[in-house]
C-alpha cells in the first residue's frame, strides 16, 4: 500500500472510489465528492494537499488537509475516508500521518478533524496519533434519515509536536 499525492489524471479514479462509499456515510462529507467539477477543482487548485492510498492499482483511501481562512488561517482541517472493505487495516492511520506531515510542511500550527461521535474506531485512531478532544457538539449533524448526531472536534498541535521532535533530532527521520 502506498500513500501518494493526487495527480492531475486522478479524477475518474477518485469518482469511482467515492461512488463505492455507502450513501449514508457520504452524508457526513463536507464536499460533494461525486461531482466531477468538485474533484477536478481539487486536482487543479491544490492537489498537493490531498492524497490517496493505493493498493494494487485500487484506491483504498483518501485524505485532504484543508487550510482554514481568516483568523484561523494557521489551522488545517483533516478530511479522511477509507473504503469500507479496507478498514481496520492501518490505512486511515497512514493517511492521517501523511496529513500531519503535510500540515507541518505547509506551516500550519494546528490540525482539526470532525468525527461523528459513533465512529469509535476513527476517534481512537486519531487519539492514538496525538489528537485530543476539544469539543462535543450535540445534535450537530443531521443524517439522510433526519436523525441528529453528535459531532466530536479533535485537534492536534502539530507545530508544538514538530518543534519537540526537531529538538530531539527526529524530524529528519520523517522527511
N, C-alpha and C positions, 0 to 999 in steps of 0.2 A: 504494500500500500504506500502510495506517495501523496504528499500534500504539495500542491503547486498553485501559483497564482493563476488567475484566469487569463486566457489568451483570446485574441480577437475572434477566433473561429469557434468559440465555445457556446455560442447562443443555442444551437439545436440540442447539444448535449445537456445544457442546463435546463432547457424547457422540458426535455424528456425526463430528467431527474425529478424536477418539481412536480410533473404530472404523476409520478409514482408515489408522491407523498399523499397520504389519505386527506380527503377534503376537510374532515373535521380538524385535522392538525393545521391545515393551511389557514384556518380561522385566525390563528394566533400570529400570523405573519404580518408585518407592517407594510410590506410591499406586495404588489400584485405580481407574483412570481410566474404566473402563466401568461403574462402579457409580453409579447415579443419586444415591443418598444422599451419596456422597462429593462428587460435583460440586456438588450443591445445598448441601452444607455449605460449600464454598468461597465460593459466592455469598452465603450468609447470614452467615458468620462474619467474613470479611475479604477482600472482593472487590478492594479497592484494591491488594493486594499481588500480584495476578495480572493478567495482560493477555493479549490475543490480537492477532495480526497478521491483518488482513483485506484482501482484495483482491477487488473486485467482489462483495462480499457473501459471500465464501467465507473461512472461517478457514484460514489458511496456517501458523500457528504459535501457540505458547503458551509463556508464561513465568510462573514464580512466584518470589517471594522469600519463603522460609520462615524466620522467625526461629528460632534455636535457643533452648533453655531452660537454666536453671540457670547453671552457671559459664561457659557460652558464650553468654549472652544478648546479647552485643554482636556476635554473628556471625549472618549470614543465609546460607541455602543457596539457590543458584540451581537451578531445575528448568526445563529448556527443551527443547522439541521442535518441529521444523519438519516439515510434511507432506513425504513422500518426493518428490513431483513438484514441489516448490518449493525444494528445497535448492540451495545454491551460488548463491543469488540475493541474498544480503545480509540475508535475513530474520532469521536467527539472530543476526547482528551487531546489528541494530536492536533485537531483543528483549533481548539481553544489555546493550546500552546503557541501555535502559529500566530494567532491573533495577539497574544501577549507580546511576542517579538515585534510584530508589525506596529503595535502601539508605541513601543519604545522607539523604534526607528522613525516613527512619524512625529516624535516629540510630545506625545500625549502624556499626561500625568496620571490619568485615571481611566480605567475601563469599567463599564457597567453592562449588565445583562439583565433583562427582564425575563422571568420564568414563571409560568403558571404554577401555582402552589402544589398542584397534584403531581407535578413532574419531579418526583423524589430523586430519581436517578440523575437528572440534569442538575438539580440543586446540589446533590452530593458531589458530583464531578467537579462543578465549579468551585465548591468549597475546598475540595482536595487540592485545587490549584491556587488557593490563596484568596479567593473571593470571599467576601463576608456580607451577610445580610445587612442592608442599610434601610430597608423599608418593606412594609407589608401594606398593600393597597387592597382593602376588602371590596369584593364585588366590583372589581375594576374592569374585568374583561367579560364581554358577552359572547358566548359561542354561537354557532349557527343554529342551535336549538333554542336559543334565547336564555339559556342558563347563565347565571352570573358566576364568575370565578375570581378567586383571589390571585393577586399578582405579587411576586416577591422581586424586589430590586436587590441585586447582588453587585458589589463593587470590589475592584482590585486597585490598590495604589501602585500602579506599575512603575512610576518614577522612583518612589521610595525603595521599592524592591530592587530595581535595577541599580540604583546607587549603592545599595548594600552589597549586591553581587560584584559590582565594579571594585568596591573597596577590598573585597576578598579575592579579586582576580578571576572570578568565574565567568564574566560576561564574554570573554574570548571563546569559551567553550560553546556558547550558544550562537555564535555568528553575529 
